[in-house]
Amino acid sequence: MTRKVGVCWDAAFQAHSAGVGHPERAERLNSIREILDADGTWERLIQVPTRRATKEELERCHARAHVEQVISVEGKSHMFDADTHASPGTTEAALLAAGGGIELVNKVLDGELSQGFALVRPPGHHAEHDRAMGFCYFNNIAVAARAAMQRDDVQRILLIDWDVHHGNGTQHQFDEEKEFLCISLHQYPFYPGTGRLRDIGLGEGKGYNINVPFGHGTGDHEFALFFEQMIVPVARQFQPDLILLSAGYDAHQRDPLGGMKVSTEGFAHMSHVLCELADEVCGGKLVAFLEGGYDLQGVGQGAATTLKTMLGDTLERSGDISKVNAPSLHLFNELQETFAPYWKLKRV
């Protein structure tokens, strides 16, 4: 099935520099675009114009002082922390990334697009309520989720994060609310040090935050298990109106920062499962947001694979749950026990 798939893309994203030698660099987007151009995939996508997010939109997620600080360094260089530097083009890129994501999500919700991918930088899932961190300034996916929840046709949102690093900012944004179900699959222990299995949410949000803390070296089969046997059944029970994906590709086996073994075909399998799930539970409404991925070939092929799957292409996939390693089987059963009061999952 061919879908109308949109992309959020702007040349201003390339004007953001995190510093000489920094892994989060403009070449990441160039690599994705080169792969999409080479086989004609880019011509099949619908480009959604970006716009700057408003202060009101940003302050649904972020403290006013933080928003004002990021805006105040526009046109300047600034160091937020040891990993998170601003160049003269950073503020514009961050505002367009957040605002463009909102526009893309709205077009999917309005039915103008089937699905979409915000090919943005800087990334967002580490940005906390009151500070930038981990290469992130505004939490793009959280800002879009808050904006979507202002609509009458959205009551529940499923947020999935397959970046190799735990999406701390996203978890902390929603961990007291049952309208947002957050599922993060990540390497642990690893930066930023959050994302324990026992962090299941707070107050009304208890049970609506699911962390899957994989060990070093986890690959295609293990991710397939959790997508097929955990994410799919939980999503069927939750019945979201929209699925948002923090699509980092630093779990790729080539990535220089991560320690995972996911192949391009593994990302194709996860993308396929998510597209089928979206078709089943929310009329196909799925939007991805680019997060990490620091090997140019890994992030380029990974993002292209997700987009091609959204378009309806048939790709080679990898992931056999009969080949899952013992630590991940133990992790699955521990997760099943932890969440038994909230979600029905079968032991494996």
Secondary structure, DSSP 4 states (H G I P E B T S, - for coil): ----EEEE--GGGGG----TT-SS-THHHHHHHHHHHHTTTGGGSEEEPP-PPPHHHHHTTS-HHHHHHHHHTTTS-EEEETTEEE-TTHHHHHHHHHHHHHHHHHHHHTTS-SEEEE--SS--TT--SS--BTTBSS-HHHHHHHHHTTSTT-S-EEEEE-SSS--HHHHHHHTT-TTEEEEEEEESS-TTS---TT----GGGTTSEEEEEEPTT-BHHHHHHHIIIIIHHHHHHH--SEEEEEE--TTBTT-SS---BB-HHHHHHHHHHHHHHHHHHHTT-EEEEE----SHHHHHHHHHHHHHHHHT--------GGG--HHHHHHHHHHHHHTTTT------
